[in-house]
Amino acid sequence: MKKQVLFFALFLCLGTLKAQTLFTEDFDVFPSTWIKTNQSQPVGTSNWQQGIVSGFGTGFNGGSTSYASVNYNSVAANSAGTISNWLISPTIGLKDGDVIKFYTRAGSNFSTIPDRLELRLSTVGDASVIPSTGSSDLGSFTAVAATINPNLTPNVYPVTWTEVLYTVTGLPVETNCKLAFRYYITNGGPTGANGNAIWIDALTINRTLLTTNSFLNSNFSIWPNPAANEINMANKSNATIHAIQISDVHGRVIREVNGSANQISIADFNSGVYFIKITTDQGTLTTKIIKE
């Protein structure tokens, strides 16, 4: 019975997911490391700011002012125009598969007034060009990761805290980036038909370190399986291998290699099921091999 339980536990570990949190911002205090720039035309006096006590509720994680907000006063008083108001993050290293998550909402009494938010990405980190020449200027933030209510349709922007997810693509290796929240409204402002106010909160960026089959298939090849005499391994990624262990179904380490290896002999193993564990700087994976 103990052998069966141990085998089952080892098999379950193949489905384990581990995630590394790369970045968080809860807007409990407005972040001094972020850049604000209002490129609306005609430009008003309002900008992204710390949340205020509101009858609409609190920040996503609680706290009466624990969120960031922006509103129609981005355009000059008694005017209508194009709102383009930016909130830009510090530099963050991103690569394919990283998951960007945040929450957003608008005021529940103003759902008929269309609002819009863009999440944009610059892939040149500290060299990012900040928009500076008006509402059409995107600087180096040319990649749109997500848009909430792209067509400025009434009753579409959520009026309760709603999760937005974006999975990074197009960055096969870690790249220094900046994120930008762009409040972008045409025919907005105090006398415009569109745009009232939006809130954002609870930004997190996570990286999956272990996805077993997907991680293995994307980064390593192990063959043949079943095998009679040796197994071959190819590292298809930039992961650094620290150690390789082969264990039997009782958890005993039968063979161990410090560092990387292209081939490991299993000719002296008894026929049966074994587990190979590869420890890398990007996570640890375990998969089953069969000795014929």
RARACOR-V446114 format. One record per pair of residues at least 24 apart in sequence whose ideal C-beta (glycine too) atoms are under 7 Angstrom apart, sorted by the first residue. I is the first residue (numbers start at 1). GAP is how many residues later the second one is. Records with the same first field share a line. If there is no record, write none. Layout:
I: GAP  GAP
//
This chain:
3: 246  247
6: 243  244  245
7: 242
10: 239  241  265
13: 273
14: 198  272  273
15: 197
16: 194  196
17: 191  193  194
18: 191  192  265
19: 187  188  189  190
20: 186  187  189
21: 183  185
22: 70  76  183  184  185
23: 69  182
24: 179  180
25: 178
26: 35  40  175  176
27: 32  39  40  41  174
28: 35  38
30: 38
33: 57
34: 53  54  55  56
35: 53  95
36: 50  51
37: 49  93  94  95
38: 36  47
39: 45  47  92  95  96  98
40: 34  35  41  42  43  44  45  95
41: 40  41  93  94
42: 33  34  37  39
43: 33
44: 29  30  31  32  33
45: 28
46: 25  27  28
47: 38
48: 37  39
51: 148
56: 51  52
59: 142
60: 43  101  141  142
61: 140  141
66: 135
67: 132  133  134
68: 131  132
69: 128  129  130
70: 113  127  128
71: 125  126
72: 116  117  118  123  124  125
73: 117
74: 109
75: 113  114  115  117
77: 113
78: 112  113
79: 110  111  112
80: 107  108  109  111  112
81: 107  108  111
82: 53  104  106
83: 100  101  102  105  106  112
84: 51  98  100
85: 98
86: 45  94  96
87: 93  94
88: 42  90  92
89: 89  90
91: 34  35  85  86  87
92: 85  87  113
93: 81  82  83
94: 74  77  80  81  83
95: 73  76  77  78  79  80
96: 72  73  75  76
97: 70  71  110  111
98: 70  107  108  109
99: 66  68  107
100: 45  66  68  105
101: 62  63  64  103
102: 62  98  100  101
103: 58  59  60  97  98  99
104: 44  54  58  60  94  95  96
105: 53  54  55  56  57  94
106: 51  52  53  90  91  92
107: 52  89  90
108: 51
110: 86
111: 44  48
112: 42  43
113: 81  82  83
114: 35  38  39  40  43  80
115: 34  42  70  80  81  83
116: 31  32  33  34  36  68  69
117: 31  64  66  81
118: 26  29  64  66
119: 26  27  47  60  62
120: 24  25  60  62
121: 24  56  58
122: 55  56
123: 48  52  54
125: 51  52  53
126: 50
128: 50
141: 39
152: 34  42
157: 41
173: 65
209: 73  74
210: 73  74  75
212: 73
215: 68  70
216: 69  71
220: 58
222: 54  65
225: 64  65
226: 64  66
227: 39  62  64  65
228: 64
229: 36  37  38
230: 33  34  35  36  37
231: 33  35  58
232: 30  31
233: 28  29
235: 25
239: 41  42  43
240: 40  41
241: 37  39
242: 37  38  39
243: 36
244: 32  34
245: 32
246: 28  30
247: 27  28  30
248: 26
249: 24
266: 25
//
